[in-house]
Amino acid sequence: MKKDSMLTYIEKVLDNMPMSWLHVTTHRLDIYTEKFAKVQFLEQFEVLYSTNNSETAALNTLPTAYDYIRLGHPLSCILEWGIAKAYDLKSENVISFSSVTSPVLAVLRKNLLDTKNTQILYTEKLPDFFDVEILKDIYGYTFELKKVENVAAISEFNGSTVFLSQQNELHTIELTSQIDFYISYNSQLGSVLVVNGEQNENYISEIQHVRRRETIAMTPANSLQALKSFVTKLPLKQETTTSETNKKIVSNLILEITNTTSKPLIGSSGLSIQYAIMMGLIHDATKNHKGKSIKFIVPPNCYGGTNDQARRVAACIDSVEVVDLPVDGDNDMVQSIEIVLDRIAHEDAVPYIIAEIPTNPRVEVPNLTKLKEALSKVRYTSSGDVAVDPVFILDQTFCPNVHFLGEEDILSSVRAISYASGSKFPSGGRCTAGYCVVNKKAETLIQTIELHLNLCDNEATALQYEILARQLPSMNQRIQDAYKNTREFVSFIQKVLPDAKINFVSETLAEQGFTPSVFSLDLPTKGATDLEKEAYKRSLNLKLINLMISEIPNESKFCVSYGQLKGSYWTIPATSTQGTTKEGDKDYIVRVALSPDMDLDRHKEVFLKFVQTI
């Protein structure tokens, strides 16, 4: 009876849910506390459940569950909560994934670091892309694989037992004391992982972190389908697979936008693509440069997901190391690359550089001719042999319209890969899917990268392809329109607050095609000591953001978005995108992103009001 009332309540919630639960990719940071991700949302959701309140207005005031939907969102949280309720589990013990294999990899990763045995059991067959040899040889995971008749046939094991169950009802779980991790999966929707028993609860944060950095949560659309199956007690509807027409449309559009010719790859998110790139390059180096160490060269203050993911990969593979690449402020990207590549060549290691152009959050563009020269330079090992040439991995999220990799473009002569986050300009904030392309010099790498994208089951979903097919044709025009708004707003700020330091591209760079719609604002400060000055500035940052979102609530949002269709987006990198960055490398400044569709005059009025208060 209790379960039936819970299912009835969820059904009402699905009927009344705010549409943003299904269509928004980034949520408000002013009602979100990262360390209480999911918890705050479900605590207040429980209050609504206890009073049988499923009104849209009440649901709309619930606190943010996660800042990005790739990490989780209201619908994934409710799916996990409902399954937990049905089996008398803690809600945090149930974790949904868009990927089928990633929850398995999450357990394997922790057990690798803890030197603990793992057995993976299944009843029918493993997913086609579950490549045992690669998981052992490249990822370094150790495990036993065993087919069993059913759950009852599972015996005791000295280590972790992972049970894989392919089914049309993701909410159906058969737990026994011999199972540590039960994974129910459906090839179209993703998977649900259940952490069984108190002795395994120390895995939860590690599993969540894999979902955060290497893949994504089950998408809102797929979570909705799983929830409908849950409340109706009917099998999942078998939808048609991804339209080949949409795949072809998206691929052709990406080739046109990037001026490239090799097959593009489209993943469930920017970080999903980045993870495939990293693992694909490690695979290539292991095969073609046996015995050599692998160096991922990463700016220490770049986007936290990039930074954290690189270090997480290095923690698992002995041959991989992360090397800092200072790029912002007093540091010049090209000079830093010269120094680092010379050292790595001397060590006879394999260099892979990950960098953003323009940089984030300082919006700086290096001298591209000198960058090309630094990357093209032939270097030698300490023994006099020719060193391995670098691969330049370009995060092009801020300016996905700029041509870098075509045959006549600036990076055509060096091995280069470009990728972009799809939740930004490619989809206008409608989905998280990201993509990558390579130039002709790097064509041999794309097949291996694709292998790892598929192994992790991180290809874009059918709906993501559909959204990209709809949104990509207007992307370049949206970039231009958003840049015009940003240039005008930056000029206004320079006029009314000349003491502020603004990081934005110059008019000269804009003429070269670098037209981002994001800038960083270092507000003027005061105080007797450095400590007082920093405290004042940080307080001023929040004062500005709070004023903007309170005065323009329909357009101005405290979140980490960029490239969306409407409004403006305000954040402080140090407390959002740089969450896992070392404290000394964080930027306590305001990062502002504008869209092509917004009330610019109203934004100027409110900003002037702010200036008049300081």
N, C-alpha and C positions, 0 to 999 in steps of 0.2 A: 504493500500500500504506500509506504514511504517513497519507494522508487517511482511508483506511478505518479505521485503528486509532484515529484521532482521533474519527471519527464513532461508533465502537463505544463509546469512553470516554464521550462525551457522552450516549449512550443510557443507559448505566449510571447516570450522574449524574442523569438525569431520573427514573429508576426509584427512586433512593435519596434524592433531594433532601429537605431539611427542609421541612415544610409552611409554615413562616414565609416561605420564599422566594416563595410564591404569595399569602399572605394578610396579611402585615404591611406597613404603609405607612411606618413610621418605624423606624430602626435605632439601634443603640447607638453613642453618641459616645465611650465610653471605649475602644473598639477601632477608632476612626476618626480619620484625619488628613486634613483637607479638601484640602490641597495634593497629596495622594497618592490622591485619589478614583479608584477603579477600579484604579489601579496595584497597591496593596497586595493587593487581593483577587485579581487575576490572577497576581501573582507567586507567591502561595502556592497558587493553583489549579494553576499550572504544575508546582509541586512534586508535588502529588497526581497530576497527569497523568503525570509522568515515572515515578512508582512504581506507576501503575495503581491508585491508591487512590480508590475511589468510595464508600467507606462513609459512611453518614449521619452518624456521629459526627465523622468528619474534615471533612466538608462543613460541619457545624454550627459548627466552630471557626474557619472562615475569617473574616478581618477584614471589617468593614463596607465595602461597596463605595461607597455613597453614604448620606448621612444621611436622605434622603427618596427614596422610590421614584419620585417624579416626575422626579428627576434621573438615575435609573439604579438598578439593583439586580442581584443575582446572575444572574438569567436573562437580562437584557438584556446584561450583560457577557459571559456565556458565548456568546450568539448572536454578538456582535461579534467575540469571540475566535475562534470557530469559522470564521466567514467569512474573517477575516484569515488564519488558518492555511491555509485551502483555497486562497487566492490569493497566498500568500507576502507578506502585508502586515503592517505593524505593527498591533497591536490597537487602538491609539489612533486609527488612520486610519479606523476603521469606527464609525459612530455611528447608533444606532437612534432613531426617533421614533414617537410615537403618531400624529402629524400627517403628512399627505402634503405639504402646502405649506411647513411651517415650515423644513425643511432648505434649500429654495430661498431663502426669505426670509433665512436666516442668511448665505448667500453674498452675496446682494444687499446686505444691511446692511453687511458688511465692505467690499465694493467701492464702496459709496456713500461711506463714510468715507475710503477710499483713492483715490477718484476713478479707479476702474479699470473698464474695459468688461466687460460680461457678455453672453453669448449663452446662451439656454435652448433646447435642442433636444429634440424628442419625435418618436415614430414614428407613433402612432395619433391620439390626441386628448388635450387637456389635461383635467385634472379640471374638472368643471362650475363649481366655485366659484373657479377661478383667474381673478380679475378683473384683467385687464391695466391697464385705465384707472385703477382705484382704486390699484393698486400704484404706478403712476407719479405720479398726481396727489396722493394723500394721504400715502403712505409716502415719496414722493420717490425711489423706485428707478428707475434707468435700465437698460434691457436690450433686446436684440434677441430676437425670438421666431421660431423656424424649425422647420418640419416636415421630417424627413429620412426616407429609406427604411429605413436601418439604420445601425449603428455605422460600417460601412465607408464610408459616404457623408459622414462628417464631415471637414471641411477645416480648415486652420490658421486661427486667429483671434487677433487682437491683444487679449488679455484672458482672462477666465475662461470656459470652456465647461462648462455644466451639462447633463448628459444625463439625461432623465427616461424611465424605463422601467416601464410598468405590466405586472405579471406575477403569476402564481400561485406563483412560487418566488422569494421575496425574496432567497435566497442565490445566485441565478444572476447573475453579474456579467460584463459584456463590456468589459474595459478596453483602451483604446488610448492612445497617447501624446497624441492630440488631445483626450482627455477629462480635464478637471481634477477634476470632481465627478460621480460616477455615483450616481444616486438610483433605487433599485429600490423600487417602491411597490405596495401592495395596499390597496384602498379600505376593507377591513374591519380590517386589522391595523395599518396605518401604513406606515413606510418605513425603509429602510436607506441611509444615505449613506456613500459611500466617497471619501475624500480621496486623490487619485491623484498620486503624485510628491512628492519632497522639496521642490520649489519651492512646494508648496501647504500644507506642514505648519504654516505660521504661521497658517493659518485654523482649526486644530483647536480651540484654546482659545476662539476667538470663536464657533464653531459650538456648542460645548458650552455657552457662556454663553447663547445663544439658547434652547437646550433647557432650561436652568436657570431662565430668567426669563419666557419668553413662551409656553412650551408644556410638554410632558412627554416623557419617554422612552417607548418602546413599553412598554405595561403588562405586568406579569408574566404574566397569562393569555394575552395575544397573543404575547408572546415565547416562551412555552411552545409555542404552536401553530406558530410559525415554526421553532423548534428541532426539533419532531417532523417537520416537512416536510423539514428539512435532513438529519436522520439517516436517514430512511426513503427519501429521494430521490423522494418522491411530492409531487404538487401539493398546495397548501393546500386543506383542506376548506372548501368554501363554506358558511359558517354562515348561518342566517337573519339578517336585519337586526334592528336594535333593535325589540323588541316595542313596538308602539304602545300596548299596554295599560300597560306599565311607564312609558312616557313620560307618559301621561295621569295615572297614579297619582301619580307624582313631582310633576308640575306642580300637581295639585290639593292635595297635601300641603303644598307650599311656599306656595301661596296662603293656605291655612288657617293655617299657622305664622306667616306674616308679616302677615296681615290685609290683603292686597292683592288687586287684581283683574286687573291687566294681566299679559300673558303672561310667565312667568318663563323665564330662560335657564339652561341647565345645561351647564357646560363640563367639560373634562377635569381641571381643578384650579382652585383659587382664583385663582392668578396668570394662568391662561388666561382666566378671566372678567375679571379686572382689566385685562388687556391689551386685550380686546375693548371694555371700557368706555372706556379711554383713547383707543384709535384711533377708536371710534365718536363720541366727543365731539369729537375733533379734526376728524373728517369733518364733523360738524354745524356746528362753528364756521367751518370753511373755506367751507361752503355758505351759511350764514346770517349770518355776520359777516365778510365778505370784507375782507382787508387788516388785520384786527385781530390783535394778538399774543395768544397763548394761554398762560395761567399755571396750572400745576398746583401747588397749595398743599399741601405735604406735611410732616408732622412729621419733623424730622431724625433722631429716634431711634426711629421706628416700625419695624415689621417690615422687616428688610433687603431682602426681596424686593420689597416695595412701593417702598421708597426707591430701590433700584437700578433697578428697571424704569422708574420715572418719569424718572430721569436718563438712562437709555439711550434712551428715546423722544425726549427733548429734544435729545440729541446728534445725532439724525438729521434733525430738522425745525427749520429756522431760526426759524419763527414760535412755537415752543414753548419755554417756560422753566420751570424748577422754582423755586418760592419756598418758603423754610423757614417752618414754622408751629410755634413752640415751644408745647408743650402740657403737659409734665409738671413735677413738682416745684414750683419757684417761679413757673412760668409758667401762666397761666390760658388755657385753650383759647378761651374766648369773647373775652377781651380781645385775644388774638393775632389772632383772625379779624377783629375790628373794625378793627384797625390795618392788617392786610394788605389787606382788601377796600377800605378807604378809599383806600389807595395805588393799587391796581389800577384802581379806578373812575376816579381822577384821570388815569391813563394811558390810559383808554379801551380796556382789554384785556378778555379773556374769562376769568373766574375759575372754576376747577374745584378743589374742596377734597376731598382724600382724608384721612380721619381714622378712627381706631379708637375705638369706645366700647363698653366701657371701654378706656382706653389700655393699651398694652403696652410695657413690662412693669409699669408702676406702678399699673395697675388703677384708674384715676381716671375719674370720670364728671363731665362739666361740668354747670353749671346749665342744664337743657334749655330752660327758658322763655327765659332770656337768649340761649341759642344760637339759638332760633327767631327772636327779635327781631333778632339780629345778621344772620342770613341773610335776613330779610324786609325789612330797611331799604332804602329807595330811596336810591340813591347817584347822584352826578352826575360827569360828566367835567370836565376842566379848562375845557372850552368851554361848560359848562352843560347839556349834553344828559344824558338819563337813561342811566346806565351799564347794561351787560349784567348781569342778575342772576346770582348764582352757582348752580352745581349742587353739591350736597353729596353726596359719594360716601362712604358709611358702610361701613367694614369691621366687620361685626357678628359676627365669628367667636367672640368670647368669650361673647356673649349673643345667640345667634340666635333666642331665644324672645321677646325684647322687641319690642313693636309700636312702630314708628316711623312707618310710611308709610301706614297706613290713613286713611280719610277723617276720623276723629275723633282721630287720633293726633298727637303733638307736631310732627312735620315734614310734616304734610299740606299746609300752605300754601306750602311752598317746594319748588323742584325738587330731588328727592332720589332717590338710587339706593342700595340696600343690597345687599351681597354677603357671602358666607360661604365659608370653606374647607371642603370636604366631607370632608377627612381627619380633621376634628375631630368635633364632635357629630353632624352630619348622617349620617355613615356609621359613627360609633363607631370610626373608624380602619380600616375595612375597604376603603376606596378613597379616591382623591384628588379625585373630582369635586366641583366647587363650583357655586354658583348665584348669580344676581342677580335682583332685582325692582326695579320703579320705582313711585313713587306717581302719582296721576292728573296732577299738574302736570308730570311728566316723561315722560308716555306717548309723546310724539312722538319720544323718543330711543331707545326700545327696538328699533325696526326697524333703525336704523343700527348699533346695538351688535350685534344678531344678524347683520347682514351681515358684520361683521368677525370675529365668532366663527366663522362658516362659512368665510370666506375663509382664515383661518388653520387651518382644519380642526381646531378645538379643541372641538367638541361632545363631551359625555360618550360613552363607549363603551356598547355594549349591556349588558355586565356591570356597568358602573358604575350605569346606570339600574336594573338589577335589584337591586343592593345597596341603593341609596337607597330603592327601593320597599319593601324589607324593613326597613330601619333607621329611616327617618324617623318612622313612627307612634309609636315609643317615645322619640323624642328629648326631648321636653319633660319627661317623667317622669325620664329619665336625668339631665337637667340639674338637676332638683330634688334628686335623691338624691345626686348628686356635690357639690352645694353644701352639703348637710347635713354630709357628711364633711369638707369643707373648712372650714366654720365651726367645727366641733368641734376640728379639728386646729389651726387658727389660735388659738383660745381656749386650747388646751393650751400652745402655744408662748409665748403672752403670759404665761402663768402661770409656766412653768419657765425662761424666758429673757426677762425683762421689759426688758432693755437692748437687745434686737433691735428694729429698726424693721421693721414689717410693713406692706406696702401691700396692702390688701384693701378691699372695699366695706363701707360702714357698714350697720348693721342697718336704718337708714332707707331706704337705697338698695335693700336687699334686699326690703323691703316694697313698693317700687315696681316690682319685677320683675327687678332686676339681681342675678342669682344666679350669678356665675361660679364656676368651681371651680379657679381659678388665683390664686396670690398671689405676691408677691415678698418676699424676706427679706433685709434688710440687716443682716448679723451684726455684733455689737459687736466692736470692734478695740482694739488697743493698740500703742504705739510712741512713740518720742521725736519723730519727725518725720512729716509727712504721707506721705512716701514709705514709711517703715517701717509706718505704719498701713495704707496701701493694700496693701502686700505681705503683711502679716499677714492681712488680711481675704480677699484672693484665695486664700491658702493654706488658710484656714479654710473657704471655699466648697467647695473640692475635697475637703477632709477630710470634710465633712458628706455630700456626694454619694457619695463612695466608701464611706463607712460604710453609708449606706442601701442601696446596690445590692449590697454584699457581705453584709450581714446579712439582707436580704429579697430574694434574687436572683429569686424567682419572681414578684414583684410590682413591685419598685422598679427603675426603668430610667433610665439616663443618656441622655436624648434630648429632643427638642424637641416631643414630642407634647402633645396636649390633647384632652379630650373622648372618649377611648377607653373601651372597655367595662370594662376591668379595670386594677387596679394604680395605681401612682403614677409620675410622670415629673418628672425633675429636670434642670435645665440652667442655664447661665450665659449670659444673653442676649448679652453682649459677644462671646462666643466661639462663638455658634451662630446664633440668629435675627438678630443684628445684624452678621453677618460682613462686610457691605459698607458698614456705617455708618461715618461719620467717627469717628476715635478719641475725640475730645472729647465725642461724643454717646453713647458706649457705656455700658452699665450692667453693671458688674462686681458683680452681686448674684446671689442664687439665685432662680430662678423655679421654683415647684412647682405641679404640676397633679395633682389627685386625681380618681379615677373613682368611679362609684356602687358598684362591687364591689371591695372591698379589705379587708384586715385592719387596721383603724384602730388597734386596741389595740397590735398589734405595731409599727406605725409610731411610736406614742407611746413605746413602750419603747426603741426604737433612738434616737429623738431625745433622750430623757432621758440615754441613755448618752453621746451626743455632748456634751450640756451638761456632764456630769460630767467631761469631759476637757479643758475649756477654762477 
